[in-house]
């Protein structure tokens, strides 16, 4: 620990002895479930400093014994510092990466800049007496502010602006020496850069050329290359699987749909393995970590939408093939039409939910989509009218697919009733496409439904 940290902890110990509120006492550190004390600026800063000491011990334990358990303990110690930050502006998918990056940045900042004595930092009594609404670490822009909403209302945490800028401030003091000569870890950023999982020996990383350790996107270059190679492998394997396995079987058959299911499932499996390997073994950090998490999250939801569409098609095809529907000619086409609507709605909802996970508000997207749908609807009233007319044809049943009908001067066999138009095969072999709105308003002669035929000799 640095001299500043030792001074702060000494002052904290003196406060405890004098009967002041316990901030990070020994019984609290022994309980991993005990939340960090963030009741005042002093308590929050003290809690972070103490938790940095816990993380340092865990890091040294992991160096001595590289196992899954010691690695998990190390990263759990870092993850606990999320309690001192307002992460409301951070996408849910990126929280873990941001917390790790900000822990290293703040720990390194406190090791290199002057830190005031504990008694100079406002405690809960001073906050109440002075009616403080925020506090900034002297000589910096690191700002703490109490939360106003939620279960943790009143807790003093780093502001969203501070959370977003910590890594940049850390880079500005990179050339400053650490004041913690006796500390085991004086550069947390480099420690996380070189940290890898048990499957990647440290000797291999140390043997890499110096150029491979240059920072790119907040991580060493070799980690960025590993991420790129992994993404390319997933893309290549996914394409080859779709090309040679995902499209087997006759088009529109149950067998074809079953094979089609395998492509998104295989890609989801590869994405999971890739994400676990990059976060647990390669241990990406900084912007690269956020890109990996965001990229895999986006891909997950794209595959989920694809999987949903294929599942709907498979269920519909199975219902049709097992003849659960009463009238094959009529209900089959109605079921196919409804499946298209269900697929479109389901895919939109999945995309909205996935967008919300990466920080794009679903309600905002939904409102925008509603406005867009209104504009498109006004611009394409005939399309909407034809769709409603198509549903009317299914409900009223003036004819069914396969019926021989007369429409104006044309006669032919109905081949398809789609969402926009109806296709009729004329007696000369040509196909007539008629908008559904015209069909609904026209007089139709259904020759198939006649109960007798007039024969003129």
VEXMIVO-934883 format. One record per residue (C-alpha): residue number from 0; residue in one letter; x, y, z. Coordinates in steps of 0.05 Angstrom, whole numbers, padded with zeros to 5 digits. Example, Ala and Ser with C-alpha at 12.3 -4.5 7.8 and 13.67 -1.06 7.14 Angstrom:
2
(0, "a", (00246, -00090, 00156)),
(1, "s", (00273, -00021, 00143)),
***
This chain:
457
(0, "x", (00000, 00000, 00000)),
(1, "x", (00024, 00073, -00012)),
(2, "x", (00043, 00120, 00045)),
(3, "x", (-00022, 00159, 00032)),
(4, "x", (-00063, 00096, 00038)),
(5, "x", (-00026, 00075, 00102)),
(6, "x", (-00039, 00145, 00131)),
(7, "x", (-00113, 00139, 00114)),
(8, "x", (-00119, 00070, 00144)),
(9, "x", (-00082, 00093, 00207)),
(10, "x", (-00130, 00150, 00215)),
(11, "x", (-00187, 00101, 00205)),
(12, "x", (-00160, 00055, 00259)),
(13, "x", (-00155, 00114, 00306)),
(14, "x", (-00227, 00132, 00293)),
(15, "x", (-00249, 00061, 00308)),
(16, "x", (-00210, 00061, 00373)),
(17, "x", (-00243, 00127, 00393)),
(18, "x", (-00311, 00097, 00380)),
(19, "x", (-00326, 00128, 00312)),
(20, "x", (-00370, 00088, 00264)),
(21, "x", (-00333, 00026, 00239)),
(22, "x", (-00312, 00033, 00166)),
(23, "x", (-00285, -00032, 00139)),
(24, "x", (-00272, -00066, 00205)),
(25, "x", (-00240, -00134, 00208)),
(26, "x", (-00305, -00171, 00218)),
(27, "x", (-00332, -00138, 00155)),
(28, "x", (-00274, -00159, 00111)),
(29, "x", (-00282, -00231, 00135)),
(30, "x", (-00353, -00231, 00108)),
(31, "x", (-00353, -00228, 00032)),
(32, "x", (-00428, -00213, 00031)),
(33, "x", (-00421, -00151, 00074)),
(34, "x", (-00432, -00089, 00029)),
(35, "x", (-00380, -00035, 00027)),
(36, "x", (-00393, 00026, 00070)),
(37, "x", (-00413, 00084, 00025)),
(38, "x", (-00449, 00127, 00076)),
(39, "x", (-00403, 00187, 00064)),
(40, "x", (-00345, 00209, 00019)),
(41, "x", (-00296, 00187, 00073)),
(42, "x", (-00330, 00119, 00081)),
(43, "x", (-00332, 00106, 00006)),
(44, "x", (-00258, 00124, -00004)),
(45, "x", (-00237, 00083, 00057)),
(46, "x", (-00278, 00024, 00032)),
(47, "x", (-00245, 00026, -00036)),
(48, "x", (-00175, 00031, -00006)),
(49, "x", (-00189, -00028, 00040)),
(50, "x", (-00219, -00069, -00017)),
(51, "x", (-00158, -00053, -00060)),
(52, "x", (-00116, -00086, -00004)),
(53, "x", (-00162, -00147, -00007)),
(54, "x", (-00153, -00150, -00083)),
(55, "x", (-00078, -00144, -00075)),
(56, "x", (-00076, -00204, -00028)),
(57, "x", (-00120, -00244, -00075)),
(58, "x", (-00075, -00226, -00134)),
(59, "x", (-00013, -00250, -00097)),
(60, "x", (-00049, -00314, -00077)),
(61, "x", (-00067, -00326, -00150)),
(62, "x", (00006, -00315, -00171)),
(63, "x", (00028, -00366, -00121)),
(64, "x", (-00026, -00416, -00139)),
(65, "x", (-00056, -00408, -00208)),
(66, "x", (-00123, -00444, -00201)),
(67, "x", (-00195, -00429, -00218)),
(68, "x", (-00211, -00417, -00145)),
(69, "x", (-00156, -00366, -00133)),
(70, "x", (-00171, -00332, -00199)),
(71, "x", (-00245, -00326, -00181)),
(72, "x", (-00228, -00298, -00112)),
(73, "x", (-00183, -00246, -00145)),
(74, "x", (-00236, -00222, -00194)),
(75, "x", (-00291, -00225, -00141)),
(76, "x", (-00250, -00178, -00098)),
(77, "x", (-00247, -00129, -00157)),
(78, "x", (-00320, -00138, -00175)),
(79, "x", (-00341, -00118, -00105)),
(80, "x", (-00315, -00047, -00118)),
(81, "x", (-00375, -00038, -00165)),
(82, "x", (-00413, -00015, -00102)),
(83, "x", (-00375, 00051, -00101)),
(84, "x", (-00396, 00071, -00172)),
(85, "x", (-00460, 00096, -00204)),
(86, "x", (-00466, 00049, -00263)),
(87, "x", (-00534, 00073, -00286)),
(88, "x", (-00504, 00099, -00352)),
(89, "x", (-00465, 00035, -00366)),
(90, "x", (-00498, -00019, -00410)),
(91, "x", (-00515, -00081, -00370)),
(92, "x", (-00473, -00124, -00415)),
(93, "x", (-00411, -00081, -00403)),
(94, "x", (-00415, -00072, -00328)),
(95, "x", (-00363, -00125, -00309)),
(96, "x", (-00312, -00099, -00359)),
(97, "x", (-00322, -00027, -00337)),
(98, "x", (-00316, -00045, -00263)),
(99, "x", (-00249, -00081, -00274)),
(100, "x", (-00221, -00024, -00317)),
(101, "x", (-00243, 00029, -00267)),
(102, "x", (-00216, -00009, -00208)),
(103, "x", (-00146, -00010, -00239)),
(104, "x", (-00152, 00063, -00260)),
(105, "x", (-00174, 00089, -00192)),
(106, "x", (-00124, 00045, -00153)),
(107, "x", (-00067, 00071, -00197)),
(108, "x", (-00091, 00143, -00190)),
(109, "x", (-00092, 00138, -00114)),
(110, "x", (-00021, 00109, -00116)),
(111, "x", (00005, 00169, -00156)),
(112, "x", (-00032, 00232, -00133)),
(113, "x", (-00034, 00266, -00065)),
(114, "x", (-00091, 00239, -00022)),
(115, "x", (-00118, 00281, 00036)),
(116, "x", (-00116, 00255, 00107)),
(117, "x", (-00178, 00218, 00130)),
(118, "x", (-00201, 00275, 00176)),
(119, "x", (-00200, 00322, 00116)),
(120, "x", (-00252, 00280, 00079)),
(121, "x", (-00324, 00293, 00099)),
(122, "x", (-00358, 00239, 00141)),
(123, "x", (-00432, 00229, 00151)),
(124, "x", (-00436, 00283, 00205)),
(125, "x", (-00400, 00335, 00162)),
(126, "x", (-00444, 00318, 00103)),
(127, "x", (-00507, 00331, 00144)),
(128, "x", (-00478, 00394, 00177)),
(129, "x", (-00454, 00425, 00112)),
(130, "x", (-00512, 00397, 00070)),
(131, "x", (-00463, 00372, 00018)),
(132, "x", (-00492, 00348, -00048)),
(133, "x", (-00425, 00325, -00077)),
(134, "x", (-00351, 00321, -00060)),
(135, "x", (-00291, 00323, -00106)),
(136, "x", (-00222, 00294, -00089)),
(137, "x", (-00177, 00356, -00083)),
(138, "x", (-00133, 00368, -00143)),
(139, "x", (-00175, 00321, -00187)),
(140, "x", (-00242, 00316, -00221)),
(141, "x", (-00259, 00251, -00185)),
(142, "x", (-00328, 00266, -00157)),
(143, "x", (-00373, 00230, -00108)),
(144, "x", (-00447, 00243, -00103)),
(145, "x", (-00503, 00209, -00063)),
(146, "x", (-00553, 00167, -00101)),
(147, "x", (-00623, 00196, -00103)),
(148, "x", (-00665, 00136, -00122)),
(149, "x", (-00670, 00062, -00109)),
(150, "x", (-00653, 00017, -00050)),
(151, "x", (-00585, 00051, -00042)),
(152, "x", (-00611, 00123, -00040)),
(153, "x", (-00562, 00165, 00001)),
(154, "x", (-00501, 00123, -00014)),
(155, "x", (-00441, 00164, -00037)),
(156, "x", (-00414, 00136, -00103)),
(157, "x", (-00372, 00158, -00162)),
(158, "x", (-00414, 00199, -00211)),
(159, "x", (-00429, 00172, -00281)),
(160, "x", (-00382, 00225, -00310)),
(161, "x", (-00326, 00202, -00265)),
(162, "x", (-00340, 00129, -00282)),
(163, "x", (-00334, 00144, -00357)),
(164, "x", (-00270, 00184, -00351)),
(165, "x", (-00228, 00145, -00300)),
(166, "x", (-00190, 00106, -00352)),
(167, "x", (-00172, 00169, -00390)),
(168, "x", (-00147, 00203, -00326)),
(169, "x", (-00106, 00140, -00311)),
(170, "x", (-00070, 00147, -00378)),
(171, "x", (-00052, 00219, -00362)),
(172, "x", (-00012, 00200, -00300)),
(173, "x", (00020, 00138, -00331)),
(174, "x", (00089, 00170, -00328)),
(175, "x", (00084, 00189, -00255)),
(176, "x", (00120, 00143, -00206)),
(177, "x", (00082, 00104, -00154)),
(178, "x", (00092, 00129, -00083)),
(179, "x", (00080, 00059, -00055)),
(180, "x", (00151, 00033, -00053)),
(181, "x", (00134, -00022, -00005)),
(182, "x", (00070, -00044, -00042)),
(183, "x", (00070, -00111, -00077)),
(184, "x", (00029, -00083, -00135)),
(185, "x", (00044, -00012, -00158)),
(186, "x", (00013, -00015, -00227)),
(187, "x", (-00055, -00047, -00229)),
(188, "x", (-00065, -00032, -00302)),
(189, "x", (-00004, -00073, -00321)),
(190, "x", (-00024, -00127, -00272)),
(191, "x", (-00091, -00137, -00306)),
(192, "x", (-00059, -00132, -00375)),
(193, "x", (-00013, -00190, -00359)),
(194, "x", (-00064, -00230, -00319)),
(195, "x", (-00087, -00293, -00355)),
(196, "x", (-00126, -00355, -00335)),
(197, "x", (-00096, -00420, -00310)),
(198, "x", (-00097, -00450, -00380)),
(199, "x", (-00047, -00397, -00406)),
(200, "x", (00019, -00402, -00369)),
(201, "x", (00052, -00337, -00348)),
(202, "x", (00117, -00360, -00379)),
(203, "x", (00085, -00360, -00447)),
(204, "x", (00061, -00288, -00439)),
(205, "x", (00129, -00265, -00414)),
(206, "x", (00163, -00298, -00474)),
(207, "x", (00122, -00256, -00523)),
(208, "x", (00159, -00199, -00558)),
(209, "x", (00153, -00130, -00527)),
(210, "x", (00113, -00105, -00587)),
(211, "x", (00057, -00154, -00570)),
(212, "x", (00047, -00119, -00503)),
(213, "x", (00033, -00050, -00534)),
(214, "x", (-00036, -00027, -00511)),
(215, "x", (-00090, -00028, -00565)),
(216, "x", (-00162, -00013, -00545)),
(217, "x", (-00142, -00015, -00472)),
(218, "x", (-00110, -00085, -00475)),
(219, "x", (-00044, -00113, -00499)),
(220, "x", (-00038, -00123, -00574)),
(221, "x", (-00035, -00199, -00568)),
(222, "x", (-00103, -00200, -00533)),
(223, "x", (-00133, -00158, -00589)),
(224, "x", (-00105, -00206, -00641)),
(225, "x", (-00134, -00265, -00602)),
(226, "x", (-00202, -00232, -00602)),
(227, "x", (-00199, -00219, -00677)),
(228, "x", (-00177, -00290, -00693)),
(229, "x", (-00232, -00318, -00648)),
(230, "x", (-00286, -00276, -00682)),
(231, "x", (-00261, -00297, -00751)),
(232, "x", (-00262, -00371, -00732)),
(233, "x", (-00334, -00365, -00706)),
(234, "x", (-00355, -00331, -00771)),
(235, "x", (-00320, -00382, -00815)),
(236, "x", (-00346, -00443, -00777)),
(237, "x", (-00416, -00415, -00773)),
(238, "x", (-00417, -00402, -00848)),
(239, "x", (-00390, -00471, -00866)),
(240, "x", (-00440, -00504, -00819)),
(241, "x", (-00498, -00465, -00850)),
(242, "x", (-00473, -00481, -00920)),
(243, "x", (-00463, -00555, -00913)),
(244, "x", (-00508, -00576, -00855)),
(245, "x", (-00558, -00521, -00840)),
(246, "x", (-00592, -00526, -00908)),
(247, "x", (-00601, -00601, -00914)),
(248, "x", (-00667, -00632, -00933)),
(249, "x", (-00722, -00612, -00983)),
(250, "x", (-00741, -00539, -00979)),
(251, "x", (-00800, -00528, -00932)),
(252, "x", (-00796, -00597, -00901)),
(253, "x", (-00791, -00613, -00827)),
(254, "x", (-00723, -00644, -00839)),
(255, "x", (-00698, -00579, -00870)),
(256, "x", (-00724, -00538, -00810)),
(257, "x", (-00691, -00586, -00760)),
(258, "x", (-00624, -00578, -00794)),
(259, "x", (-00635, -00503, -00798)),
(260, "x", (-00642, -00502, -00722)),
(261, "x", (-00571, -00527, -00714)),
(262, "x", (-00537, -00466, -00744)),
(263, "x", (-00559, -00414, -00692)),
(264, "x", (-00549, -00466, -00636)),
(265, "x", (-00478, -00481, -00659)),
(266, "x", (-00462, -00407, -00665)),
(267, "x", (-00490, -00393, -00595)),
(268, "x", (-00447, -00449, -00567)),
(269, "x", (-00385, -00421, -00600)),
(270, "x", (-00401, -00351, -00576)),
(271, "x", (-00407, -00376, -00505)),
(272, "x", (-00340, -00413, -00508)),
(273, "x", (-00307, -00352, -00541)),
(274, "x", (-00334, -00304, -00488)),
(275, "x", (-00313, -00350, -00431)),
(276, "x", (-00243, -00360, -00460)),
(277, "x", (-00232, -00286, -00473)),
(278, "x", (-00257, -00263, -00404)),
(279, "x", (-00231, -00320, -00360)),
(280, "x", (-00167, -00342, -00395)),
(281, "x", (-00143, -00286, -00441)),
(282, "x", (-00173, -00235, -00392)),
(283, "x", (-00186, -00177, -00439)),
(284, "x", (-00193, -00108, -00407)),
(285, "x", (-00210, -00037, -00425)),
(286, "x", (-00246, -00019, -00489)),
(287, "x", (-00229, -00087, -00519)),
(288, "x", (-00266, -00122, -00462)),
(289, "x", (-00327, -00079, -00474)),
(290, "x", (-00324, -00093, -00549)),
(291, "x", (-00319, -00168, -00537)),
(292, "x", (-00378, -00167, -00489)),
(293, "x", (-00420, -00122, -00534)),
(294, "x", (-00402, -00162, -00596)),
(295, "x", (-00421, -00229, -00565)),
(296, "x", (-00484, -00200, -00535)),
(297, "x", (-00507, -00172, -00601)),
(298, "x", (-00491, -00238, -00635)),
(299, "x", (-00529, -00276, -00581)),
(300, "x", (-00593, -00237, -00594)),
(301, "x", (-00586, -00242, -00669)),
(302, "x", (-00580, -00317, -00663)),
(303, "x", (-00639, -00317, -00615)),
(304, "x", (-00682, -00281, -00666)),
(305, "x", (-00659, -00330, -00720)),
(306, "x", (-00674, -00389, -00674)),
(307, "x", (-00744, -00362, -00659)),
(308, "x", (-00760, -00354, -00733)),
(309, "x", (-00737, -00424, -00749)),
(310, "x", (-00775, -00453, -00690)),
(311, "x", (-00840, -00419, -00712)),
(312, "x", (-00831, -00447, -00782)),
(313, "x", (-00816, -00516, -00755)),
(314, "x", (-00878, -00517, -00710)),
(315, "x", (-00922, -00493, -00767)),
(316, "x", (-00894, -00545, -00814)),
(317, "x", (-00904, -00600, -00762)),
(318, "x", (-00976, -00579, -00750)),
(319, "x", (-00990, -00580, -00824)),
(320, "x", (-00956, -00647, -00835)),
(321, "x", (-00992, -00681, -00777)),
(322, "x", (-01060, -00654, -00801)),
(323, "x", (-01081, -00623, -00735)),
(324, "x", (-01118, -00571, -00776)),
(325, "x", (-01188, -00584, -00801)),
(326, "x", (-01186, -00560, -00873)),
(327, "x", (-01119, -00570, -00906)),
(328, "x", (-01129, -00523, -00965)),
(329, "x", (-01156, -00465, -00924)),
(330, "x", (-01124, -00470, -00855)),
(331, "x", (-01055, -00487, -00882)),
(332, "x", (-01048, -00420, -00917)),
(333, "x", (-01080, -00382, -00859)),
(334, "x", (-01030, -00415, -00812)),
(335, "x", (-00972, -00397, -00857)),
(336, "x", (-00996, -00325, -00859)),
(337, "x", (-01003, -00321, -00784)),
(338, "x", (-00934, -00352, -00775)),
(339, "x", (-00904, -00295, -00815)),
(340, "x", (-00938, -00244, -00770)),
(341, "x", (-00917, -00281, -00706)),
(342, "x", (-00845, -00287, -00732)),
(343, "x", (-00842, -00212, -00748)),
(344, "x", (-00870, -00191, -00680)),
(345, "x", (-00826, -00241, -00642)),
(346, "x", (-00762, -00220, -00678)),
(347, "x", (-00777, -00146, -00665)),
(348, "x", (-00788, -00159, -00590)),
(349, "x", (-00724, -00200, -00586)),
(350, "x", (-00684, -00146, -00620)),
(351, "x", (-00713, -00093, -00574)),
(352, "x", (-00696, -00134, -00512)),
(353, "x", (-00625, -00146, -00538)),
(354, "x", (-00616, -00072, -00553)),
(355, "x", (-00635, -00056, -00482)),
(356, "x", (-00580, -00102, -00457)),
(357, "x", (-00526, -00063, -00495)),
(358, "x", (-00550, 00005, -00471)),
(359, "x", (-00601, 00025, -00523)),
(360, "x", (-00667, 00039, -00486)),
(361, "x", (-00721, -00009, -00509)),
(362, "x", (-00776, 00041, -00494)),
(363, "x", (-00742, 00093, -00537)),
(364, "x", (-00734, 00043, -00593)),
(365, "x", (-00806, 00021, -00586)),
(366, "x", (-00831, 00093, -00588)),
(367, "x", (-00787, 00107, -00648)),
(368, "x", (-00811, 00043, -00682)),
(369, "x", (-00884, 00063, -00667)),
(370, "x", (-00874, 00132, -00699)),
(371, "x", (-00837, 00100, -00757)),
(372, "x", (-00893, 00049, -00765)),
(373, "x", (-00944, 00105, -00765)),
(374, "x", (-00906, 00144, -00819)),
(375, "x", (-00896, 00081, -00861)),
(376, "x", (-00969, 00063, -00851)),
(377, "x", (-00992, 00131, -00875)),
(378, "x", (-00945, 00126, -00935)),
(379, "x", (-00967, 00055, -00951)),
(380, "x", (-01041, 00055, -00936)),
(381, "x", (-01055, 00009, -00994)),
(382, "x", (-01008, -00044, -00965)),
(383, "x", (-01043, -00041, -00898)),
(384, "x", (-01110, -00043, -00932)),
(385, "x", (-01090, -00104, -00972)),
(386, "x", (-01065, -00140, -00909)),
(387, "x", (-01130, -00128, -00872)),
(388, "x", (-01169, -00149, -00934)),
(389, "x", (-01128, -00213, -00936)),
(390, "x", (-01148, -00229, -00864)),
(391, "x", (-01220, -00214, -00884)),
(392, "x", (-01216, -00265, -00940)),
(393, "x", (-01193, -00318, -00890)),
(394, "x", (-01249, -00300, -00842)),
(395, "x", (-01305, -00294, -00894)),
(396, "x", (-01281, -00352, -00937)),
(397, "x", (-01311, -00332, -01005)),
(398, "x", (-01262, -00382, -01034)),
(399, "x", (-01204, -00426, -01012)),
(400, "x", (-01137, -00443, -01041)),
(401, "x", (-01150, -00493, -01097)),
(402, "x", (-01220, -00467, -01115)),
(403, "x", (-01236, -00449, -01188)),
(404, "x", (-01264, -00379, -01188)),
(405, "x", (-01287, -00325, -01235)),
(406, "x", (-01262, -00254, -01223)),
(407, "x", (-01287, -00202, -01272)),
(408, "x", (-01271, -00228, -01342)),
(409, "x", (-01218, -00276, -01316)),
(410, "x", (-01225, -00347, -01290)),
(411, "x", (-01174, -00391, -01256)),
(412, "x", (-01152, -00433, -01196)),
(413, "x", (-01133, -00398, -01132)),
(414, "x", (-01060, -00416, -01116)),
(415, "x", (-01044, -00371, -01056)),
(416, "x", (-01077, -00320, -01010)),
(417, "x", (-01019, -00276, -00986)),
(418, "x", (-01015, -00217, -00938)),
(419, "x", (-01019, -00168, -00996)),
(420, "x", (-01047, -00204, -01057)),
(421, "x", (-01081, -00266, -01082)),
(422, "x", (-01051, -00307, -01139)),
(423, "x", (-01097, -00341, -01190)),
(424, "x", (-01073, -00389, -01244)),
(425, "x", (-01113, -00373, -01307)),
(426, "x", (-01136, -00426, -01356)),
(427, "x", (-01083, -00406, -01406)),
(428, "x", (-01028, -00420, -01355)),
(429, "x", (-01011, -00348, -01336)),
(430, "x", (-01012, -00325, -01264)),
(431, "x", (-01058, -00267, -01245)),
(432, "x", (-01039, -00228, -01182)),
(433, "x", (-01097, -00188, -01153)),
(434, "x", (-01092, -00140, -01093)),
(435, "x", (-01133, -00167, -01035)),
(436, "x", (-01171, -00101, -01029)),
(437, "x", (-01197, -00110, -01100)),
(438, "x", (-01217, -00182, -01086)),
(439, "x", (-01257, -00162, -01024)),
(440, "x", (-01297, -00109, -01063)),
(441, "x", (-01308, -00151, -01125)),
(442, "x", (-01361, -00202, -01144)),
(443, "x", (-01330, -00271, -01143)),
(444, "x", (-01359, -00333, -01176)),
(445, "x", (-01336, -00396, -01140)),
(446, "x", (-01347, -00453, -01189)),
(447, "x", (-01318, -00505, -01141)),
(448, "x", (-01372, -00492, -01089)),
(449, "x", (-01431, -00502, -01136)),
(450, "x", (-01478, -00559, -01119)),
(451, "x", (-01500, -00572, -01191)),
(452, "x", (-01480, -00552, -01262)),
(453, "x", (-01524, -00525, -01317)),
(454, "x", (-01514, -00563, -01382)),
(455, "x", (-01538, -00528, -01446)),
(456, "x", (-01544, -00580, -01501)),
***
